[in-house]
């Protein structure tokens, strides 16, 4: 199997280096036990992560952010049910997903609807760090005094 050079994707992935790693895993036949998810760029500064969490209640999901890493955990509450499945195609495993966020990307909210956990992200660059245009004008310049 030929190996693809993924380095151009690392330069263009805005804060989601994990996405490129996951693509490499898919291309080379590796898969994880994690639920499927989408990362969507909605506009220049907003993103939406959608995680398929069928079978998880809101109380069984946990979101946290620490040092530019978004952590999404799903942990089933213990039940005393001893089901005897003839076929079990729906995973009932706990999971943990980590997303590396770019600088100034903040989690703005999350909602659980129809088995999909949607996490809204927004990049808010402080005014002091935004590029600003310097006008070039006619006239005198500041002189350096020794």
C-alpha positions, 0 to 999 in steps of 0.5 A: 500500500502506498503512503500518502504525504499528509504534511500539507494537511497539518499546515491547513488544519486550524487547531485540529491536528488530530483530524489529520492523524485520524485520516492517516489511521483510516488510510492505513486500516487502523480504527479506534473504539471511539464514536464517529464524529464530524468537524465542520468549519461553518465560517472563518471563525466558527466550527462545529464538532458533532459526535454520534453518542447514541445510547448516552444520556446527557448525565453520562457525557462530560466536556472539559477544556484544559490547556487548549485540549477539548476532552469529550467523555462518555461513561455509561452509568452502571445498570443491573441488566443482564441482557442476552443479545442475539446480535449487538451492533450498537457499541455500549463502550465508554469513550474518550475523545481529545481535540487539540484547539488552536490558540484563541478557540473557545467552546461556546456551547454544547447540546445533545439532540437525537443522539448527536452531541454538537459542540460549538467553537469560536475563534476570538482573537483579541483586538491587540493581536489582530493585524492592523493597517498602518497608513503611509502618509506625506509629511515629516517623520519622527526624528531620532534624538541622541 
